[in-house]
Amino acid sequence: VALDSSGKFRDYSVTAYGNCGHTLDLSLGVVQRAMVHIDNVYKFPNADISGRLCKTNLASNTAFRGFGGPQGMFCTETLVKHIAEELDLDHDKIRELNMYEEGDCTPFGMHLRQCNVRRTWEECKETSNYEHRLGQVKEFNRSNKYRKRGIYMMPTRFGIGFGLKQLNQAGALVLIYTDGSVLVSHGGMEMGQGLHTKILQAVGEPPLFLGACAFFAIREAVRSFRLEHGLKGYFRFDSPATPEQIRLACEDEILKKVPQLPAKGTYTPWTVAL
């Protein structure tokens, strides 16, 4: 690794060796994922990253959870620590100096959009009271010869996606019932990663919420119109329905709940013809 006088990374050359055991198994994917995580959250303007699969006389082990990502990040974090010790620098300052910024490009050609690395780092430091606790640890260690304490903060990231394009797909069935409840069926497996929590957050997002509101507003408007006109039989597609009633229902049920509506006259409510 090469640094300039300010402590910024300039060049990085690293080879990841995978101990595959006596069979290949998923070692290729593990080493590949380690390679694309080895930069962690740091910008290396010039990087030469390669990987090697090593057949050894050990039993093979398959991939698990991190799938090579933690191994790659551990490599660079160890490097940061060694640099700090060798040059007598604060390892946190080295991290902060080299963190990715919005629009930076990774060694594998990905341009970062909505890069929240630094914001997340600062929020974690603030909410954990890290600086104060670090000072307490240093004071304790100065005052105690044999007993020591430690505190550490390290950034990580997790790349989303699979190396095979056909695996990067998902499906879900969303059913909206007449009582307003929503049922979501999906092909994922909840195993502690918070999948169901994320699905609940997605279902509660405005597009689905507003879409459901519009559906029920239209249903209630049609039902009210039919009752007013004594239409009690099965609904026929050529039965009369008033678009104006539907429009008003949508306004009452939806638009009044949307904060900061545009100025009067700058929008046109939807009209629905049945």
Rosetta silent file (secondary structure, phi, psi, omega in degrees, C-alpha in Angstrom):
SEQUENCE: VALDSSGKFRDYSVTAYGNCGHTLDLSLGVVQRAMVHIDNVYKFPNADISGRLCKTNLASNTAFRGFGGPQGMFCTETLVKHIAEELDLDHDKIRELNMYEEGDCTPFGMHLRQCNVRRTWEECKETSNYEHRLGQVKEFNRSNKYRKRGIYMMPTRFGIGFGLKQLNQAGALVLIYTDGSVLVSHGGMEMGQGLHTKILQAVGEPPLFLGACAFFAIREAVRSFRLEHGLKGYFRFDSPATPEQIRLACEDEILKKVPQLPAKGTYTPWTVAL
SCORE:     score description
SCORE:     0.000 S_00000001
   1 L     0.000  146.673  178.651    0.000    0.000    0.000 S_00000001
   2 E  -123.772  137.366  177.968    1.170    3.556   -0.708 S_00000001
   3 E  -125.580  154.075  172.847    0.170    6.706    1.185 S_00000001
   4 L   -90.866 -177.169 -174.974    0.938   10.367    0.643 S_00000001
   5 L   -66.305  -21.531 -179.952    2.257   12.696    3.339 S_00000001
   6 L   -85.382  -10.080 -179.702   -1.264   13.555    4.509 S_00000001
   7 L    99.879    5.874  178.842   -2.144    9.905    5.131 S_00000001
   8 L   -83.135  141.322  176.878   -4.371    9.362    2.107 S_00000001
   9 E   -68.394  140.061  177.964   -4.212    6.059    0.266 S_00000001
  10 E  -121.383  -41.653 -178.998   -2.734    6.262   -3.225 S_00000001
  11 E  -139.113  150.329 -179.996   -2.012    2.700   -4.337 S_00000001
  12 E  -149.094  123.320  176.914   -3.057   -0.740   -3.167 S_00000001
  13 E  -126.381  121.648 -174.709   -1.887   -4.118   -4.424 S_00000001
  14 E  -148.488  143.921  175.517   -3.325   -7.218   -2.786 S_00000001
  15 E  -122.739  126.833  179.051   -3.891  -10.881   -3.612 S_00000001
  16 E   -96.744  123.105  178.496   -6.570  -12.899   -1.840 S_00000001
  17 E  -104.902  126.658  179.305   -5.782  -16.595   -1.424 S_00000001
  18 E  -103.860  123.489  176.965   -8.671  -18.953   -0.780 S_00000001
  19 E   -82.521   93.390 -172.426   -8.050  -22.203    1.093 S_00000001
  20 E   -76.758  -22.427 -169.633  -10.530  -24.322   -0.874 S_00000001
  21 E    83.062 -157.609 -173.892   -9.741  -27.679    0.654 S_00000001
  22 L   -87.201   -5.132  174.698   -9.782  -30.750   -1.575 S_00000001
  23 L  -132.923  160.450 -176.959  -12.837  -29.620   -3.629 S_00000001
  24 L   -72.095  -44.244 -178.588  -13.840  -26.329   -5.204 S_00000001
  25 L    48.885 -127.682 -179.625  -17.326  -26.135   -3.658 S_00000001
  26 L  -104.282   21.363 -175.984  -18.260  -22.399   -3.404 S_00000001
  27 H   -62.125  -32.997  179.432  -14.707  -21.146   -2.999 S_00000001
  28 H   -60.765  -48.570  179.271  -14.836  -19.228   -6.284 S_00000001
  29 H   -64.283  -36.190 -179.982  -17.754  -17.112   -5.101 S_00000001
  30 H   -65.423  -46.606 -179.717  -16.181  -16.593   -1.693 S_00000001
  31 H   -66.500  -39.779  177.840  -12.892  -15.328   -3.126 S_00000001
  32 H   -61.226  -44.060 -179.806  -14.703  -13.115   -5.642 S_00000001
  33 H   -67.259  -35.946  175.755  -16.793  -11.541   -2.910 S_00000001
  34 H   -61.968  -37.986 -178.394  -13.691  -11.019   -0.773 S_00000001
  35 H   -66.126  -38.840 -177.801  -12.078   -9.206   -3.701 S_00000001
  36 H   -86.600   -1.171  174.076  -14.964   -6.752   -4.163 S_00000001
  37 H  -110.649   -2.452 -170.732  -15.139   -6.085   -0.406 S_00000001
  38 L   -70.591  -19.429  175.293  -11.435   -5.727    0.205 S_00000001
  39 L   -78.916  -14.751 -176.661  -11.588   -1.941   -0.217 S_00000001
  40 L    51.872 -118.421 -178.154  -14.199   -1.833    2.575 S_00000001
  41 L  -113.171   23.406 -173.070  -15.296    1.833    2.807 S_00000001
  42 E  -113.244  145.495  179.729  -12.021    3.401    1.637 S_00000001
  43 L   -90.827  124.067  173.217  -11.059    5.019   -1.624 S_00000001
  44 L  -116.287  104.446 -177.494   -7.962    3.650   -3.360 S_00000001
  45 L   -55.762  -34.749  177.421   -7.295    5.733   -6.503 S_00000001
  46 E  -129.207  124.048 -177.330   -5.137    2.926   -7.887 S_00000001
  47 E  -141.241  135.706  174.786   -5.793   -0.674   -6.934 S_00000001
  48 E  -121.639  100.299 -174.695   -4.568   -4.037   -8.201 S_00000001
  49 E  -116.268  126.059  179.932   -6.726   -6.729   -6.586 S_00000001
  50 E  -136.415  165.370 -179.465   -6.480  -10.386   -7.556 S_00000001
  51 E  -135.866  150.185  179.348   -7.550  -13.730   -6.148 S_00000001
  52 E  -133.919  134.991  176.670   -6.165  -17.258   -6.136 S_00000001
  53 E   -98.332  124.609 -174.450   -7.953  -20.531   -5.388 S_00000001
  54 E  -112.418  120.334  174.890   -5.734  -22.994   -3.531 S_00000001
  55 E   -84.860  122.832 -176.542   -6.399  -26.736   -3.506 S_00000001
  56 L  -127.971  173.938 -177.380   -5.153  -28.147   -0.202 S_00000001
  57 L   -92.386   38.246  177.273   -5.291  -31.428    1.694 S_00000001
  58 L  -112.692  161.219  175.525   -8.016  -30.194    4.050 S_00000001
  59 L   -67.429  139.617 -179.469  -11.727  -30.932    4.159 S_00000001
  60 L   -73.440  148.901  176.002  -13.721  -28.478    2.070 S_00000001
  61 L  -127.501  138.307 -179.264  -16.033  -25.972    3.731 S_00000001
  62 L   -85.186  175.896 -178.249  -18.922  -24.232    2.033 S_00000001
  63 L   -76.069  157.966  179.558  -19.785  -20.545    2.232 S_00000001
  64 L  -151.274  123.828  173.033  -21.685  -19.053    5.151 S_00000001
  65 L    48.993  -84.812 -176.134  -23.460  -15.709    5.590 S_00000001
  66 L   -61.128  -29.778  170.793  -20.630  -13.213    5.026 S_00000001
  67 L    59.054   31.559  178.661  -19.545  -15.245    1.995 S_00000001
  68 L   105.717  -21.805 -179.858  -16.045  -13.740    1.822 S_00000001
  69 H   -60.019  -51.452  179.095  -16.969  -10.142    2.571 S_00000001
  70 H   -59.567  -36.749  179.374  -15.744  -10.109    6.195 S_00000001
  71 H   -62.623  -43.258  179.998  -12.487  -11.780    5.166 S_00000001
  72 H   -64.913  -44.807 -179.651  -11.796   -9.082    2.585 S_00000001
  73 H   -67.332  -35.601  178.738  -12.622   -6.219    4.944 S_00000001
  74 H   -61.695  -36.161  178.790  -10.578   -7.789    7.735 S_00000001
  75 H   -58.775  -50.592 -176.872   -7.548   -7.734    5.445 S_00000001
  76 H   -72.857  -35.524  177.980   -7.737   -3.978    4.870 S_00000001
  77 H   -65.959  -35.303  174.304   -8.690   -3.149    8.465 S_00000001
  78 H   -63.720  -39.491  177.721   -5.621   -5.065    9.632 S_00000001
  79 H   -61.703  -44.809  179.378   -3.601   -2.998    7.178 S_00000001
  80 H   -58.802  -43.481 -179.905   -5.031    0.246    8.596 S_00000001
  81 H   -64.087  -41.971  179.326   -4.074   -0.827   12.104 S_00000001
  82 H   -65.398  -39.713  177.802   -0.534   -1.725   11.053 S_00000001
  83 H   -61.127  -45.439 -179.256   -0.108    1.614    9.259 S_00000001
  84 H   -61.266  -41.465 -178.997   -1.256    3.490   12.360 S_00000001
  85 H   -71.284  -39.105 -177.487    1.166    1.597   14.598 S_00000001
  86 H   -69.893  -38.570 -176.194    4.101    1.881   12.191 S_00000001
  87 H  -101.055    4.749 -179.999    3.666    5.619   11.549 S_00000001
  88 L    56.254   52.196  179.262    2.378    6.493   15.030 S_00000001
  89 L  -118.212  160.843  175.623   -0.935    7.788   13.692 S_00000001
  90 L   -77.859  120.600 -176.046   -4.489    7.600   14.981 S_00000001
  91 H   -64.666  -30.507  177.021   -6.153    4.714   13.132 S_00000001
  92 H   -67.814  -35.294  178.162   -9.544    6.440   13.293 S_00000001
  93 H   -67.159  -37.697  176.441   -8.087    9.509   11.591 S_00000001
  94 H   -62.509  -42.787  178.827   -6.706    7.317    8.808 S_00000001
  95 H   -60.982  -50.762 -176.213  -10.152    5.817    8.334 S_00000001
  96 H   -63.865  -33.004 -178.908  -11.919    9.168    8.262 S_00000001
  97 H   -70.180  -26.411 -172.839   -9.375   10.616    5.858 S_00000001
  98 H  -112.073    7.598 -178.285   -9.884    7.840    3.312 S_00000001
  99 E   -66.595  147.839  176.825  -13.620    7.147    3.487 S_00000001
 100 L   -59.646  147.333  174.019  -15.627    7.087    0.282 S_00000001
 101 L  -120.009  166.429  179.490  -17.491   10.243   -0.680 S_00000001
 102 L   -55.835  128.579  177.906  -20.519   10.760   -2.884 S_00000001
 103 L    90.634   -8.336  177.682  -19.689   10.034   -6.533 S_00000001
 104 L   -64.565  158.979 -179.554  -16.450    8.133   -5.860 S_00000001
 105 E  -115.233  134.237  179.790  -15.717    5.038   -7.930 S_00000001
 106 L   -78.119  166.308  177.140  -14.762    1.675   -6.438 S_00000001
 107 L   -60.017  -23.185  179.594  -11.909   -0.468   -7.815 S_00000001
 108 L   -98.693   16.761  168.722  -14.510   -2.641   -9.572 S_00000001
 109 L    87.371   16.276  179.135  -16.093    0.304  -11.389 S_00000001
 110 L   -94.985  121.578  176.358  -19.152    1.100   -9.282 S_00000001
 111 E   -84.861  126.603 -172.685  -19.968    4.795   -8.945 S_00000001
 112 L   -82.057  125.842  175.343  -21.384    5.458   -5.489 S_00000001
 113 L  -119.725  141.170 -175.997  -24.771    7.148   -5.242 S_00000001
 114 L    55.633   50.541 -178.904  -26.363    8.052   -1.919 S_00000001
 115 L   -79.725  113.091 -175.423  -23.105    7.266   -0.158 S_00000001
 116 L  -111.841   22.090 -175.987  -23.806    7.461    3.584 S_00000001
 117 H   -59.717  -53.852 -175.263  -20.542    6.048    4.916 S_00000001
 118 H   -66.873  -40.445  179.159  -19.320    9.183    6.648 S_00000001
 119 H   -62.061  -42.873  178.868  -22.751   10.154    7.978 S_00000001
 120 H   -63.573  -41.721  179.414  -23.232    6.670    9.433 S_00000001
 121 H   -60.485  -48.049 -178.213  -19.772    6.762   10.986 S_00000001
 122 H   -65.738  -39.448  179.328  -20.384   10.146   12.624 S_00000001
 123 H   -65.039  -39.998  178.453  -23.825    9.139   13.897 S_00000001
 124 H   -65.002  -40.101  178.105  -22.420    5.969   15.453 S_00000001
 125 H   -63.059  -41.217 -176.981  -19.665    7.937   17.166 S_00000001
 126 H   -71.929  -47.690 -176.100  -22.162   10.431   18.526 S_00000001
 127 H   -69.897  -26.491  179.239  -24.865    8.023   19.683 S_00000001
 128 L   -91.107   -3.716 -177.335  -22.347    5.688   21.341 S_00000001
 129 L    55.955   42.637 -170.321  -20.488    8.560   23.048 S_00000001
 130 H   -61.764  -46.951 -175.115  -17.379    6.983   21.576 S_00000001
 131 H   -62.166  -42.241  179.607  -14.882    9.812   22.116 S_00000001
 132 H   -65.215  -43.892 -179.488  -15.743   10.171   25.805 S_00000001
 133 H   -67.709  -34.506  176.478  -15.590    6.437   26.400 S_00000001
 134 H   -63.234  -41.389  177.237  -12.292    6.232   24.508 S_00000001
 135 H   -62.551  -38.499  177.718  -10.840    8.863   26.823 S_00000001
 136 H   -64.859  -39.978  179.040  -11.996    6.870   29.842 S_00000001
 137 H   -63.965  -44.806  179.988  -10.344    3.721   28.493 S_00000001
 138 H   -62.292  -41.497  179.595   -7.045    5.525   27.900 S_00000001
 139 H   -64.703  -40.946  178.186   -7.109    6.993   31.402 S_00000001
 140 H   -62.808  -43.178 -178.221   -7.814    3.579   32.931 S_00000001
 141 H   -67.521  -32.835  176.614   -4.952    1.976   31.006 S_00000001
 142 H   -69.127  -29.225 -175.278   -2.535    4.697   32.118 S_00000001
 143 H   -91.756   -9.564 -177.084   -3.522    4.116   35.729 S_00000001
 144 L  -127.411  123.389 -176.025   -3.380    0.310   35.684 S_00000001
 145 L   -77.634  -38.431 -172.890   -0.249   -1.641   34.896 S_00000001
 146 L  -107.117  -30.991  178.708   -1.715   -5.128   34.582 S_00000001
 147 L   -94.265  132.298 -178.100   -5.416   -4.655   33.943 S_00000001
 148 L  -131.412  154.045  174.983   -6.345   -3.140   30.599 S_00000001
 149 L  -126.138  163.252 -179.536   -9.507   -2.151   28.794 S_00000001
 150 L  -147.718  153.374  173.922  -10.238   -1.549   25.164 S_00000001
 151 L  -145.859  141.148 -173.041  -12.792    0.037   22.876 S_00000001
 152 L  -146.015  146.449  178.348  -12.824   -0.116   19.097 S_00000001
 153 L  -135.085  128.042 -175.494  -14.891    1.207   16.242 S_00000001
 154 L  -140.170  130.482  178.141  -14.648   -0.157   12.716 S_00000001
 155 L   -81.384  147.743  173.972  -16.705    0.579    9.590 S_00000001
 156 L  -140.830  168.482  174.475  -17.997   -2.227    7.381 S_00000001
 157 L  -142.903  165.345  179.850  -20.252   -2.554    4.379 S_00000001
 158 L  -136.103  112.937  179.640  -22.317   -5.302    2.797 S_00000001
 159 L   -73.532  133.240 -178.765  -22.623   -5.568   -0.966 S_00000001
 160 L   -94.754  133.258  175.635  -26.104   -6.481   -2.169 S_00000001
 161 L   123.874  167.585  179.852  -26.506   -8.973   -4.997 S_00000001
 162 L  -116.152  157.196  178.129  -25.232  -12.248   -6.381 S_00000001
 163 L   -71.139  -20.408  177.805  -22.500  -13.001   -8.883 S_00000001
 164 L  -101.087  125.223 -174.066  -25.002  -14.870  -11.085 S_00000001
 165 H   -59.944  -36.989 -176.414  -27.548  -12.607  -12.771 S_00000001
 166 H   -66.376  -16.237  178.310  -30.353  -15.157  -12.606 S_00000001
 167 H   -84.530  -15.673 -177.792  -30.157  -15.109   -8.822 S_00000001
 168 L   -87.021   60.743  178.155  -30.791  -11.367   -8.647 S_00000001
 169 L  -149.301  157.578  179.660  -34.556  -11.616   -8.849 S_00000001
 170 L  -155.782  156.538  179.244  -37.442  -11.940   -6.466 S_00000001
 171 L  -136.399  152.903  178.005  -41.197  -12.207   -6.597 S_00000001
 172 E  -151.361  148.855  176.582  -44.056  -11.388   -4.286 S_00000001
 173 E  -114.366  122.058 -179.129  -47.845  -11.601   -4.348 S_00000001
 174 E  -112.101  121.651  179.101  -49.720   -8.734   -2.688 S_00000001
 175 E  -115.515  126.641  177.217  -53.427   -9.185   -1.912 S_00000001
 176 E  -107.643  115.932 -176.162  -55.571   -6.286   -0.694 S_00000001
 177 L   -89.885  163.417 -174.931  -58.777   -7.504    0.951 S_00000001
 178 L   -66.530  -18.727  177.461  -62.083   -5.674    1.182 S_00000001
 179 L   -86.997    3.238  178.005  -61.639   -5.085    4.910 S_00000001
 180 L    93.872   -6.404  179.049  -58.464   -3.111    4.196 S_00000001
 181 L   -78.009  155.542 -177.136  -55.989   -5.768    5.310 S_00000001
 182 E  -124.172  130.964  177.158  -52.992   -6.619    3.153 S_00000001
 183 E  -116.173  127.324  179.977  -51.474  -10.083    2.677 S_00000001
 184 E  -116.966  123.272  174.576  -47.971  -10.434    1.226 S_00000001
 185 E  -111.892  133.606 -177.219  -46.644  -13.807    0.050 S_00000001
 186 E  -141.987  166.731 -177.803  -42.981  -14.055   -0.926 S_00000001
 187 L   -98.366    9.374 -179.362  -40.352  -16.652   -1.698 S_00000001
 188 L   -83.320  171.911  179.886  -37.786  -15.461    0.820 S_00000001
 189 L  -127.776  120.426  177.432  -36.761  -17.122    4.054 S_00000001
 190 L   -79.654  116.492  179.360  -36.595  -15.245    7.333 S_00000001
 191 L  -135.816   34.642  175.745  -33.525  -16.439    9.229 S_00000001
 192 L   102.724   -2.522 -177.034  -32.703  -13.471   11.383 S_00000001
 193 L   -89.198    0.518  176.809  -31.773  -10.957    8.695 S_00000001
 194 L    84.186   25.440 -176.931  -34.920   -8.867    9.185 S_00000001
 195 H   -60.889  -47.045 -177.759  -36.664   -9.802    5.938 S_00000001
 196 H   -65.930  -34.638  176.970  -40.176   -9.538    7.350 S_00000001
 197 H   -62.834  -43.099  179.665  -39.385   -6.191    8.951 S_00000001
 198 H   -66.461  -38.164  179.229  -38.246   -4.816    5.600 S_00000001
 199 H   -64.693  -41.879  177.776  -41.345   -6.190    3.864 S_00000001
 200 H   -61.403  -38.544  177.974  -43.593   -4.514    6.433 S_00000001
 201 H   -66.689  -38.257  179.766  -41.793   -1.238    5.818 S_00000001
 202 H   -68.458  -40.893  179.351  -42.232   -1.618    2.063 S_00000001
 203 H   -64.233  -30.919 -179.629  -45.939   -2.423    2.379 S_00000001
 204 L   -83.640    0.151 -179.328  -46.381    0.704    4.472 S_00000001
 205 L   -67.474  154.441 -175.668  -44.768    2.937    1.865 S_00000001
 206 H   -54.393  -41.113 -176.884  -46.971    5.671    0.321 S_00000001
 207 H   -56.284  -48.533 -179.860  -47.457    4.119   -3.168 S_00000001
 208 H   -69.634  -39.764 -179.600  -49.219    1.015   -1.868 S_00000001
 209 H   -61.748  -47.931 -179.631  -50.986    2.944    0.870 S_00000001
 210 H   -67.773  -37.211  178.383  -52.331    5.560   -1.526 S_00000001
 211 H   -62.724  -41.791  178.256  -53.194    2.916   -4.095 S_00000001
 212 H   -65.716  -40.123  178.358  -55.216    0.993   -1.524 S_00000001
 213 H   -61.466  -42.690  179.829  -56.935    4.203   -0.402 S_00000001
 214 H   -63.272  -42.014  179.974  -57.891    5.016   -3.995 S_00000001
 215 H   -60.518  -47.842 -177.634  -59.277    1.522   -4.515 S_00000001
 216 H   -71.587  -32.058  176.512  -61.462    1.649   -1.405 S_00000001
 217 H   -64.550  -42.794  177.911  -62.559    5.226   -2.112 S_00000001
 218 H   -64.613  -43.042 -179.932  -63.730    4.189   -5.578 S_00000001
 219 H   -60.114  -44.741 -179.056  -65.439    1.106   -4.175 S_00000001
 220 H   -67.460  -35.931  179.345  -67.318    3.143   -1.573 S_00000001
 221 H   -65.405  -44.269  178.840  -68.320    5.765   -4.142 S_00000001
 222 H   -64.474  -42.442 -179.535  -69.743    3.144   -6.505 S_00000001
 223 H   -62.438  -43.554 -179.905  -71.512    1.377   -3.635 S_00000001
 224 H   -63.545  -42.998 -179.807  -73.088    4.643   -2.418 S_00000001
 225 H   -61.851  -42.816 -178.122  -74.260    5.591   -5.906 S_00000001
 226 H   -66.228  -38.297  178.254  -75.855    2.177   -6.457 S_00000001
 227 H   -65.721  -39.471  179.104  -77.658    2.318   -3.123 S_00000001
 228 H   -61.690  -31.954 -176.509  -78.995    5.789   -3.923 S_00000001
 229 L  -102.876   13.871  174.967  -80.451    4.490   -7.179 S_00000001
 230 L    68.089   24.767  179.261  -81.797    1.239   -5.787 S_00000001
 231 L   -90.782  105.065 -175.745  -79.321   -0.951   -7.649 S_00000001
 232 L  -115.802   -6.548 -179.052  -79.035   -4.078   -5.526 S_00000001
 233 L   -78.068 -170.998  177.395  -78.335   -6.791   -8.099 S_00000001
 234 L   -62.658  143.852 -178.495  -74.987   -8.027   -9.325 S_00000001
 235 L   -72.757  129.256  177.215  -72.747   -5.242  -10.559 S_00000001
 236 L  -110.250  148.778 -177.217  -72.613   -4.951  -14.334 S_00000001
 237 L   -63.710  -24.325  179.627  -69.896   -3.136  -16.221 S_00000001
 238 L   -94.647   10.374  176.494  -72.484   -0.958  -17.959 S_00000001
 239 L   -69.162  144.770 -177.412  -74.110    0.093  -14.673 S_00000001
 240 L   -71.016  139.086  173.126  -74.083    3.875  -14.153 S_00000001
 241 L  -142.474  144.197 -174.472  -71.483    5.334  -11.831 S_00000001
 242 L   -95.998  112.818  177.427  -70.738    9.000  -11.291 S_00000001
 243 H   -56.973  -33.867 -178.964  -67.117   10.039  -11.941 S_00000001
 244 H   -65.602  -39.398  177.290  -67.710   13.193   -9.910 S_00000001
 245 H   -63.933  -39.899  178.492  -68.673   11.181   -6.837 S_00000001
 246 H   -65.022  -42.143  179.430  -65.560    9.079   -7.256 S_00000001
 247 H   -60.897  -45.461  179.781  -63.434   12.185   -7.643 S_00000001
 248 H   -64.728  -38.437  178.775  -64.870   13.700   -4.466 S_00000001
 249 H   -63.138  -41.802  178.575  -64.393   10.431   -2.598 S_00000001
 250 H   -64.727  -40.216  178.062  -60.755   10.318   -3.631 S_00000001
 251 H   -62.234  -45.458 -177.866  -60.288   13.924   -2.542 S_00000001
 252 H   -66.454  -40.930 -172.954  -61.899   13.261    0.840 S_00000001
 253 H   -84.954  -26.403 -171.622  -60.088   10.006    1.502 S_00000001
 254 L  -118.143  -60.190 -168.421  -56.669   10.780    0.065 S_00000001
 255 H   -61.868  -34.554 -179.137  -55.825   14.343   -0.871 S_00000001
 256 H   -70.760  -16.618  179.726  -56.772   15.865    2.463 S_00000001
 257 H   -92.553   -9.828 -179.389  -54.354   13.463    4.179 S_00000001
 258 L   -85.779  121.116 -177.724  -51.393   14.402    1.982 S_00000001
 259 L   -70.181  151.041  174.636  -49.300   17.121    3.685 S_00000001
 260 L    54.365   61.477  175.890  -48.341   20.334    1.911 S_00000001
 261 L   -66.023  150.128  176.269  -50.693   20.179   -1.030 S_00000001
 262 L   -59.652  163.744  178.796  -49.769   22.361   -4.010 S_00000001
 263 L   -60.092  151.332 -176.824  -51.352   25.776   -4.272 S_00000001
 264 L   -57.950  132.481  178.783  -54.982   25.809   -5.351 S_00000001
 265 L    93.787   -5.742 -178.365  -55.355   25.453   -9.075 S_00000001
 266 L   -97.497    0.013  177.897  -51.963   23.844   -9.670 S_00000001
 267 L  -139.821  155.756  178.631  -53.229   20.271   -9.644 S_00000001
 268 L  -120.836  117.057  178.536  -56.099   18.349  -11.161 S_00000001
 269 L   -61.461  149.683  178.228  -57.671   15.516   -9.140 S_00000001
 270 L   -64.549  147.400  169.644  -58.008   12.227  -10.949 S_00000001
 271 L  -120.517  143.254 -176.562  -61.342   11.367  -12.499 S_00000001
 272 L  -123.275  124.530  177.717  -62.401    7.789  -13.033 S_00000001
 273 L  -104.411  126.448  178.675  -64.908    6.716  -15.657 S_00000001
 274 L  -113.629    0.000    0.000  -66.614    3.348  -15.174 S_00000001
